[in-house]
Amino acid sequence: MELGNISKPTYGPGPEAPGSSTPGLVAMAHGFLRLVQPNALPAELRSLQGHQCYTASFFLSQLLFYELGFLICVAIGVFLIILVPLVGCCFCCCRC
């Protein structure tokens, strides 16, 4: 195994996305992720070292706003996890 020049390494191209046998599902998943979280991470949240003047609540509010799409999806999921069995139990037990 050759190490090459350790003090000045040369880097090759980055990793490539693997080819998929289901491009429709991959496109659908990427479309969902772009819909849920369309914006990049705010610059204020990328480097926390130089911003001591901001409070933790500011960063938390920015982070929650950035993750708002995922939080809405989680809320809908939890609601359905509770609602579907409850409605099924009512239909089975009450025979409406």
Beta strands, then each sheet from edge to edge (+ up, - down):
end
